Amino acid sequence: MKFEKKSDKKVDLSDKETKALVKAQQRKMDDVALYTNLAQKVKSKPQKDMLKLMADEEGKHASILKTYTGEVLKPNPFRSVSVLVLLQILGLSNVAKMLSKDELKSAAKYEPYAEKFKKVKELISDDKKHAERILKLCE
């Protein structure tokens, strides 16, 4: 992962915690780009609004994780582009199911860190909500 700069960390992290939280932060940055790009591709205003809201929430999650890692990251466009290609091939329904599962997997990965890093609980809760919301795109 590419880092622009490193600032002082506010919490003492083990190497394992640092790696996990930086990886999670990168994923959140990637999700901002993903949901923003998806919002540009869907047709209905409610779908656009929901995806924009999710992109905003993912940005807040990345900011929360940054307070622990001290890292400034940029989105990696690969995931966003890959999902947009899948959208063309598989359609919105299948892509939504895939993204919903990804949100639930993300929530599960954060569980071990929720006790030490209190704001991570918010990420878990929001990712579970995102899993439900993304499926509503197909309704």
QUIPE-V688279 format. One record per helix or strand. SS is the DSSP state (H for helix, E for strand). FROM is the first residue (numbers start at 0). TO is the last residue. If there is no record, write none. Layout:
ss = {SS SS}
from = {FROM FROM}
to = {TO TO}
//
This chain:
ss = {E H H E H H H}
from = {5 14 44 70 76 91 119}
to = {5 40 68 70 89 112 137}
//
